[in-house]
């Protein structure tokens, strides 16, 4: 089981690494074509979209790995599509109200949120279909194609006309392109002409209601705990500070995102198979977490020692300050990588409720930390330090909860996969 994890994780890590390198390479050009205010506006728009995109489908696609019956997977897919359209419509209505109240708001808010949210929700569903069908190669092609297409688009548009408006347009269209290519990659993974009924659809929703209730809420709070602090930084310290912080996070996210997603996506279905054997699952969790620690120690150590020199060399001397921002956040992002298997383990054990309440508490602490740095200490460095400390504590607690939950001798209550009739 662990050898299978390593083989699949190597592929996913390679894909995520290459896509992150593409994004990094694009910023090497963007930082020389755009000023800090324009890149800050781009980061602010992405933070606003991040408030809604991760939970667009209400986490129904995540439940596909827990069922073996194609009829139930059909019901879960329909629930995911319905949830995505409903979420996109409600959010778009919210932005229409905002636009009509503030007439000088960006006109992209008139249609952008609906398009982006629909794309993100369908993409998450098709992605899970690819994973369940074992189409990791097709998934790799999709991720790399979208990353290359939009990184090159931003670079070329910046060379043609350095206007932040084009950056926002690409941010809206990227999840749509991802959804289209994932849909093509996931073709022929479902049985055709399956009969379904509204009563069975309702029963499936009740059976997996923990996902929209807790898992989607957890995804939302995870996104909010990342995006709202960025919006608070832009509110109290300006778009220029947000641009420096965004560039600082760019290199930190490169190792954390590639490991977090790759290890998480591969670990989750494998851990689900070990649900009835807690001893093996605990050993598997320990092995994966230890492997991540060894792999990540060197890159994060280099970032901690030579951050300012690295950022000045990559992005130019005017972006050297971004390296100082990164120094305050290195320990936090190191722990973000380590908790990827722990988070997926809590999902398998149906412990989303505990993680959800912890996310609420941490979200309040993070926002309070930034507010304290801005209002009490009136310093961006105090805000960064307190913000990073809150993130470190959160991830350590998540890892501890996962090991404690999996070490219990009692077996978890498993919901049976009843086929629809």
C-alpha positions as CSV (number, residue, x, y, z in Angstrom):
1,X,0.0,0.0,0.0
2,X,2.8,2.5,0.9
3,X,4.7,1.6,-2.3
4,X,1.6,2.4,-4.3
5,X,1.3,5.7,-2.5
6,X,4.9,6.5,-3.4
7,X,4.5,5.7,-7.1
8,X,1.3,7.7,-7.5
9,X,2.6,10.5,-5.3
10,X,5.8,10.9,-7.3
11,X,3.6,11.5,-10.5
12,X,1.4,14.0,-8.7
13,X,4.3,15.7,-7.1
14,X,6.0,16.1,-10.4
15,X,2.9,17.5,-12.0
16,X,2.3,19.9,-9.2
17,X,5.9,20.9,-9.1
18,X,6.0,21.7,-12.9
19,X,2.8,23.7,-12.7
20,X,4.2,25.7,-9.8
21,X,7.4,26.3,-11.7
22,X,5.4,27.6,-14.6
23,X,3.6,30.0,-12.3
24,X,6.9,31.1,-10.8
25,X,8.4,31.6,-14.2
26,X,5.5,33.8,-15.2
27,X,5.9,35.9,-12.2
28,X,9.6,36.4,-13.1
29,X,8.2,38.4,-16.0
30,X,5.1,39.8,-14.4
31,X,7.1,41.5,-11.6
32,X,9.1,43.3,-14.3
33,X,6.0,44.4,-16.3
34,X,3.6,45.3,-13.5
35,X,4.1,47.5,-10.5
36,X,3.3,46.5,-6.9
37,X,-0.1,48.2,-7.0
38,X,-1.3,46.3,-10.1
39,X,-0.1,43.0,-8.8
40,X,-1.7,43.8,-5.5
41,X,-5.0,44.4,-7.3
42,X,-4.6,40.9,-9.0
43,X,-3.9,39.3,-5.6
44,X,-6.9,41.1,-4.1
45,X,-9.2,39.8,-6.8
46,X,-7.9,36.2,-6.4
47,X,-8.5,36.5,-2.7
48,X,-12.1,37.5,-3.3
49,X,-12.6,34.6,-5.6
50,X,-11.0,32.2,-3.1
51,X,-13.8,33.0,-0.7
52,X,-16.2,30.9,-2.9
53,X,-14.3,28.6,-5.3
54,X,-13.1,25.8,-3.0
55,X,-16.5,24.9,-1.7
56,X,-18.6,25.5,-4.9
57,X,-19.8,21.9,-5.1
58,X,-20.4,21.6,-1.3
59,X,-17.7,18.8,-1.1
60,X,-20.0,16.2,-2.7
61,X,-17.2,15.1,-5.0
62,X,-15.1,14.1,-2.0
63,X,-17.7,11.5,-1.1
64,X,-17.2,9.6,-4.4
65,X,-14.2,7.7,-3.0
66,X,-16.3,6.3,-0.2
67,X,-18.8,4.5,-2.4
68,X,-18.4,1.5,-4.7
69,X,-21.8,1.6,-6.3
70,X,-22.1,3.5,-9.6
71,X,-25.7,4.5,-9.0
72,X,-24.8,6.3,-5.8
73,X,-21.9,8.0,-7.6
74,X,-24.4,9.2,-10.1
75,X,-26.5,10.7,-7.3
76,X,-23.5,12.3,-5.7
77,X,-22.5,13.8,-9.1
78,X,-26.0,15.3,-9.6
79,X,-25.9,16.7,-6.1
80,X,-22.5,18.3,-6.8
81,X,-23.7,19.9,-10.1
82,X,-26.9,21.2,-8.4
83,X,-24.9,22.6,-5.5
84,X,-22.5,24.3,-7.8
85,X,-25.2,26.1,-9.9
86,X,-27.0,27.1,-6.8
87,X,-23.9,28.5,-5.1
88,X,-22.8,30.3,-8.3
89,X,-26.2,31.9,-8.6
90,X,-26.5,33.1,-5.0
91,X,-22.9,34.5,-5.1
92,X,-23.5,36.3,-8.4
93,X,-26.7,37.9,-7.0
94,X,-24.6,39.1,-4.1
95,X,-22.1,40.7,-6.4
96,X,-24.8,42.3,-8.5
97,X,-26.1,44.0,-5.3
98,X,-22.5,45.1,-4.5
99,X,-22.0,46.5,-8.1
100,X,-25.3,48.4,-8.2
101,X,-24.6,49.9,-4.7
102,X,-21.0,50.9,-5.7
103,X,-21.3,52.1,-9.3
104,X,-17.5,52.4,-9.6
105,X,-16.9,48.7,-8.8
106,X,-15.1,46.5,-11.3
107,X,-17.5,45.5,-14.1
108,X,-16.0,42.0,-14.1
109,X,-18.1,41.4,-11.0
110,X,-21.2,41.4,-13.2
111,X,-20.5,38.0,-14.6
112,X,-17.1,36.8,-13.4
113,X,-18.1,35.1,-10.1
114,X,-20.8,32.9,-11.7
115,X,-18.5,31.7,-14.5
116,X,-15.6,31.0,-12.2
117,X,-17.6,29.2,-9.5
118,X,-19.4,27.0,-12.1
119,X,-16.0,26.1,-13.5
120,X,-14.5,25.3,-10.2
121,X,-17.4,23.1,-9.1
122,X,-17.5,21.0,-12.3
123,X,-13.7,20.8,-12.2
124,X,-13.7,19.3,-8.7
125,X,-16.3,16.7,-9.7
126,X,-14.5,15.7,-12.9
127,X,-11.2,15.6,-11.1
128,X,-12.5,13.0,-8.5
129,X,-13.8,11.0,-11.4
130,X,-10.4,10.8,-12.9
131,X,-8.8,9.8,-9.6
132,X,-11.3,7.0,-9.1
133,X,-10.8,5.7,-12.6
134,X,-7.1,5.7,-12.1
135,X,-6.5,8.2,-14.9
136,X,-3.6,10.0,-13.2
137,X,-1.8,10.5,-16.5
138,X,-4.8,12.2,-18.0
139,X,-5.1,14.3,-14.9
140,X,-1.5,15.3,-15.2
141,X,-2.0,16.4,-18.8
142,X,-5.0,18.6,-17.8
143,X,-3.2,20.3,-14.9
144,X,-0.1,21.0,-17.0
145,X,-2.0,22.2,-20.0
146,X,-4.1,24.7,-18.0
147,X,-1.1,25.9,-16.1
148,X,1.0,26.5,-19.3
149,X,-1.9,28.1,-21.2
150,X,-2.7,30.7,-18.5
151,X,0.8,31.4,-17.4
152,X,1.8,32.1,-21.0
153,X,-1.4,34.1,-21.5
154,X,-0.6,36.4,-18.6
155,X,3.0,36.9,-19.7
156,X,2.0,37.7,-23.3
157,X,-0.8,40.0,-22.3
158,X,1.6,41.8,-20.0
159,X,4.1,42.3,-22.8
160,X,1.3,43.5,-25.1
161,X,-0.5,45.8,-22.6
162,X,0.4,45.8,-18.9
163,X,-3.1,46.3,-17.5
164,X,-4.3,44.5,-14.4
165,X,-7.7,44.0,-16.1
166,X,-6.2,41.2,-18.3
167,X,-4.9,39.5,-15.2
168,X,-8.4,39.5,-13.7
169,X,-9.9,38.0,-16.9
170,X,-7.5,35.1,-16.9
171,X,-8.3,34.5,-13.2
172,X,-12.0,34.1,-14.1
173,X,-11.4,31.8,-17.2
174,X,-8.9,29.5,-15.6
175,X,-11.3,27.3,-13.6
176,X,-13.6,27.1,-16.7
177,X,-10.7,25.7,-18.8
178,X,-9.8,23.3,-16.0
179,X,-13.4,22.1,-15.9
180,X,-13.6,21.5,-19.7
181,X,-10.4,19.6,-19.9
182,X,-11.2,17.5,-16.8
183,X,-14.6,16.7,-18.3
184,X,-12.9,15.4,-21.4
185,X,-10.4,13.4,-19.3
186,X,-13.2,11.9,-17.2
187,X,-15.3,10.8,-20.2
188,X,-16.6,7.2,-20.2
189,X,-16.0,6.8,-16.5
190,X,-19.7,6.6,-15.8
191,X,-22.3,4.1,-16.8
192,X,-24.9,5.4,-19.3
193,X,-28.7,5.2,-19.0
194,X,-28.8,4.6,-15.2
195,X,-32.2,5.0,-13.8
196,X,-32.6,7.4,-10.9
197,X,-35.3,8.8,-8.7
198,X,-35.8,11.9,-6.7
199,X,-36.4,9.8,-3.5
200,X,-33.1,8.1,-3.9
201,X,-31.4,11.4,-4.6
202,X,-32.8,12.7,-1.3
203,X,-31.7,9.5,0.5
204,X,-28.2,9.9,-0.9
205,X,-28.1,13.5,0.4
206,X,-29.2,12.4,3.8
207,X,-26.6,9.6,3.9
208,X,-23.7,12.0,3.0
209,X,-25.0,15.2,4.6
210,X,-21.9,15.3,6.6
211,X,-20.0,16.5,3.6
212,X,-22.0,19.7,2.8
213,X,-22.5,20.3,6.5
214,X,-19.0,19.9,7.8
215,X,-16.6,19.2,4.9
216,X,-17.8,22.0,2.7
217,X,-17.9,24.3,5.7
218,X,-14.3,23.3,6.5
219,X,-13.3,24.0,2.9
220,X,-15.0,27.4,3.2
221,X,-13.3,28.3,6.4
222,X,-9.9,27.0,5.1
223,X,-10.4,29.3,2.1
224,X,-11.6,32.2,4.2
225,X,-8.7,31.8,6.7
226,X,-6.4,32.3,3.7
227,X,-8.2,35.0,1.7
228,X,-9.8,37.2,4.4
229,X,-6.4,37.8,6.1
230,X,-5.0,38.9,2.7
231,X,-8.0,41.3,2.3
232,X,-7.3,42.6,5.8
233,X,-3.7,43.2,4.9
234,X,-4.8,45.2,1.8
235,X,-7.3,47.1,3.9
236,X,-4.9,48.2,6.7
237,X,-1.6,48.3,4.8
238,X,-2.5,48.9,1.2
239,X,-2.2,47.0,-2.2
240,X,1.6,47.4,-2.3
241,X,2.0,45.4,1.0
242,X,-0.4,42.8,-0.3
243,X,1.7,42.5,-3.5
244,X,4.9,41.9,-1.5
245,X,3.1,39.4,0.7
246,X,1.7,37.6,-2.3
247,X,5.2,37.3,-3.9
248,X,6.5,36.1,-0.5
249,X,3.9,33.4,-0.3
250,X,4.5,32.4,-3.9
251,X,7.7,30.5,-3.1
252,X,6.4,29.1,0.2
253,X,3.3,27.8,-1.5
254,X,5.3,26.1,-4.2
255,X,6.5,23.2,-2.0
256,X,3.4,23.2,0.3
257,X,0.8,23.2,-2.5
258,X,2.5,20.5,-4.6
259,X,2.9,18.2,-1.6
260,X,-0.4,19.0,0.0
261,X,-2.4,18.3,-3.0
262,X,-0.4,15.5,-4.5
263,X,-0.1,13.6,-1.2
264,X,-3.6,14.4,-0.2
265,X,-5.2,13.2,-3.5
266,X,-3.3,10.0,-3.5
267,X,-3.4,9.3,0.2
268,X,-7.2,9.8,0.6
269,X,-8.5,6.9,-1.6
270,X,-5.7,4.6,-0.2
271,X,-6.5,5.5,3.4
272,X,-10.2,4.9,2.7
273,X,-9.4,1.2,1.9
274,X,-7.8,0.9,5.4
275,X,-10.7,2.2,7.3
276,X,-11.5,-1.1,9.0
277,X,-7.8,-1.7,10.1
278,X,-6.8,1.1,12.4
279,X,-3.4,-0.3,13.2
280,X,-2.4,-0.4,9.5
281,X,-3.9,3.0,8.9
282,X,-2.0,4.5,11.8
283,X,1.3,3.1,10.5
284,X,0.4,4.4,7.0
285,X,-0.2,7.9,8.4
286,X,3.0,7.8,10.3
287,X,5.0,6.7,7.2
288,X,3.5,9.3,5.0
289,X,4.0,12.2,7.5
290,X,7.6,11.1,8.1
291,X,8.3,10.9,4.4
292,X,7.0,14.4,3.9
293,X,9.1,15.8,6.8
294,X,12.3,14.4,5.2
295,X,11.5,15.6,1.8
296,X,10.5,19.1,2.8
297,X,13.2,19.9,5.4
298,X,15.9,21.0,2.9
299,X,13.8,23.4,0.7
300,X,12.3,25.2,3.7
301,X,15.7,25.4,5.4
302,X,17.1,27.1,2.3
303,X,14.2,29.5,2.2
304,X,14.7,30.4,5.9
305,X,18.4,31.1,5.5
306,X,18.6,32.9,2.2
307,X,15.1,34.3,1.6
308,X,16.0,37.9,0.8
309,X,18.8,37.0,-1.6
310,X,16.6,34.5,-3.3
311,X,13.7,36.9,-3.8
312,X,16.0,39.7,-5.0
313,X,17.7,37.4,-7.5
314,X,14.4,36.0,-8.9
315,X,12.1,39.0,-9.0
316,X,14.5,41.9,-9.0
317,X,16.0,44.2,-6.3
318,X,12.7,46.1,-5.8
319,X,11.1,42.8,-4.6
320,X,13.8,42.0,-2.0
321,X,11.4,43.0,0.8
322,X,9.2,40.1,-0.2
323,X,12.0,37.8,1.2
324,X,11.7,39.5,4.6
325,X,8.0,38.9,4.5
326,X,8.7,35.2,3.8
327,X,10.9,34.8,6.8
328,X,8.0,35.2,9.2
329,X,5.9,32.6,7.4
330,X,8.4,29.7,6.7
331,X,7.6,27.6,9.9
332,X,3.9,27.9,9.2
333,X,4.1,26.7,5.6
334,X,6.4,23.9,6.6
335,X,3.7,22.5,8.9
336,X,1.0,23.1,6.2
337,X,2.8,20.4,4.2
338,X,3.0,17.9,7.0
339,X,-0.7,18.0,7.8
340,X,-1.9,16.8,4.4
341,X,-2.2,13.2,5.3
342,X,-3.7,14.1,8.7
343,X,-6.5,16.2,7.1
344,X,-7.4,13.4,4.8
345,X,-7.3,10.9,7.6
346,X,-9.9,13.0,9.5
347,X,-12.1,12.9,6.4
348,X,-11.9,9.1,6.2
349,X,-12.7,8.8,9.9
350,X,-15.7,11.1,9.5
351,X,-14.1,13.6,12.0
352,X,-14.9,16.7,10.0
353,X,-16.8,18.2,12.8
354,X,-13.7,18.4,15.1
355,X,-11.6,19.9,12.3
356,X,-14.4,22.3,11.4
357,X,-14.7,23.8,14.9
358,X,-10.9,24.1,15.0
359,X,-10.9,26.0,11.7
360,X,-13.5,28.4,13.1
361,X,-11.4,29.1,16.2
362,X,-8.1,29.5,14.1
363,X,-9.9,31.8,11.6
364,X,-10.9,34.2,14.4
365,X,-7.3,34.1,15.9
366,X,-5.7,34.9,12.5
367,X,-8.0,37.8,11.8
368,X,-7.4,39.0,15.4
369,X,-3.7,38.7,15.0
370,X,-3.7,41.0,11.9
371,X,-6.0,43.4,13.6
372,X,-3.7,43.5,16.7
373,X,-0.7,44.2,14.5
374,X,-2.4,47.0,12.6
375,X,-4.4,48.7,15.4
376,X,-2.4,48.0,18.5
377,X,1.2,47.8,17.3
378,X,0.7,49.6,14.0
379,X,3.3,47.4,12.3
380,X,3.0,45.0,9.4
381,X,5.8,42.9,11.0
382,X,3.9,42.4,14.2
383,X,0.9,41.4,12.1
384,X,2.9,38.9,10.1
385,X,4.5,37.4,13.2
386,X,1.2,36.9,15.0
387,X,-0.4,35.6,11.9
388,X,2.3,33.0,11.3
389,X,2.3,31.9,14.9
390,X,-1.5,31.2,14.7
391,X,-1.0,29.1,11.6
392,X,1.8,27.0,13.2
393,X,-0.3,26.2,16.3
394,X,-3.3,25.3,14.1
395,X,-1.4,22.7,12.0
396,X,0.3,21.1,15.0
397,X,-3.1,20.6,16.6
398,X,-4.5,19.1,13.4
399,X,-1.7,16.5,13.2
400,X,-2.2,15.6,16.9
401,X,-5.9,15.2,16.5
402,X,-5.5,12.9,13.5
403,X,-3.0,10.6,15.3
404,X,-5.2,10.5,18.4
405,X,-8.3,9.6,16.4
406,X,-6.6,6.9,14.3
407,X,-5.0,5.3,17.4
408,X,-8.3,4.5,19.0
409,X,-9.1,0.8,19.2
410,X,-12.8,1.1,18.4
411,X,-13.8,0.9,14.7
412,X,-15.5,3.9,13.1
413,X,-19.2,3.8,12.2
414,X,-19.3,3.2,8.5
415,X,-22.3,4.2,6.5
416,X,-23.3,1.3,4.2
417,X,-23.3,1.9,0.4
418,X,-26.9,0.8,-0.4
419,X,-27.5,0.6,-4.1
420,X,-30.4,2.6,-5.5
421,X,-33.4,0.6,-6.7
